[in-house]
Amino acid sequence: MNTNVIGFYLVVINLVAFLMFGVDKSRARKHQWRVAERSLFLVALVGGSLGAICGMFFFRHKTKNWYFRLGLPLILLVQILLLAAVYYGRI
């Protein structure tokens, strides 16, 4: 697969993850319908973990939930390890 396509995908999915945290924080303040936590984790799992972490701390949203504070960095770590394994031909 073309590295430009992968790079573009990662930029877009991380931007989406970042914005999802912002939208959820805004809706929480207004007592409106919220983005499901499952959706926030799903976007992180499909490549948006860095954007999700940045959004979590930038918007100060979900930072008190241990499963976000631990889960999102853990997802990022696994993704980095998988990417390194693919890059160095281990997988």
Contacts in CASP RR format, 6 or more apart in sequence:
PFRMAT RR
TARGET T0000
AUTHOR 0000-0000-0000
METHOD contacts of the structure
MODEL  1
MNTNVIGFYLVVINLVAFLMFGVDKSRARKHQWRVAERSLFLVALVGGSL
GAICGMFFFRHKTKNWYFRLGLPLILLVQILLLAAVYYGRI
10 47 0 8 1.000
10 48 0 8 1.000
13 43 0 8 1.000
13 46 0 8 1.000
13 47 0 8 1.000
13 48 0 8 1.000
14 47 0 8 1.000
14 48 0 8 1.000
14 49 0 8 1.000
14 50 0 8 1.000
14 51 0 8 1.000
14 52 0 8 1.000
14 54 0 8 1.000
15 51 0 8 1.000
16 43 0 8 1.000
16 48 0 8 1.000
17 40 0 8 1.000
17 43 0 8 1.000
17 44 0 8 1.000
17 47 0 8 1.000
17 48 0 8 1.000
17 49 0 8 1.000
17 50 0 8 1.000
17 51 0 8 1.000
17 52 0 8 1.000
17 55 0 8 1.000
18 51 0 8 1.000
18 52 0 8 1.000
18 54 0 8 1.000
18 55 0 8 1.000
18 58 0 8 1.000
20 35 0 8 1.000
20 39 0 8 1.000
20 40 0 8 1.000
20 43 0 8 1.000
20 52 0 8 1.000
21 40 0 8 1.000
21 52 0 8 1.000
21 55 0 8 1.000
21 56 0 8 1.000
21 58 0 8 1.000
21 59 0 8 1.000
21 61 0 8 1.000
21 62 0 8 1.000
22 55 0 8 1.000
22 59 0 8 1.000
22 61 0 8 1.000
23 35 0 8 1.000
24 34 0 8 1.000
24 35 0 8 1.000
24 40 0 8 1.000
24 61 0 8 1.000
24 62 0 8 1.000
25 59 0 8 1.000
25 60 0 8 1.000
25 61 0 8 1.000
27 33 0 8 1.000
27 34 0 8 1.000
27 35 0 8 1.000
28 34 0 8 1.000
28 61 0 8 1.000
37 62 0 8 1.000
37 68 0 8 1.000
40 52 0 8 1.000
40 62 0 8 1.000
40 68 0 8 1.000
41 71 0 8 1.000
41 72 0 8 1.000
41 75 0 8 1.000
43 52 0 8 1.000
44 51 0 8 1.000
44 52 0 8 1.000
44 72 0 8 1.000
44 75 0 8 1.000
44 76 0 8 1.000
45 75 0 8 1.000
47 79 0 8 1.000
49 72 0 8 1.000
49 73 0 8 1.000
49 75 0 8 1.000
49 76 0 8 1.000
49 79 0 8 1.000
50 76 0 8 1.000
52 72 0 8 1.000
53 72 0 8 1.000
53 73 0 8 1.000
53 76 0 8 1.000
55 61 0 8 1.000
56 62 0 8 1.000
56 63 0 8 1.000
56 68 0 8 1.000
56 69 0 8 1.000
56 72 0 8 1.000
57 63 0 8 1.000
62 68 0 8 1.000
63 69 0 8 1.000
82 91 0 8 1.000
84 90 0 8 1.000
85 91 0 8 1.000
END
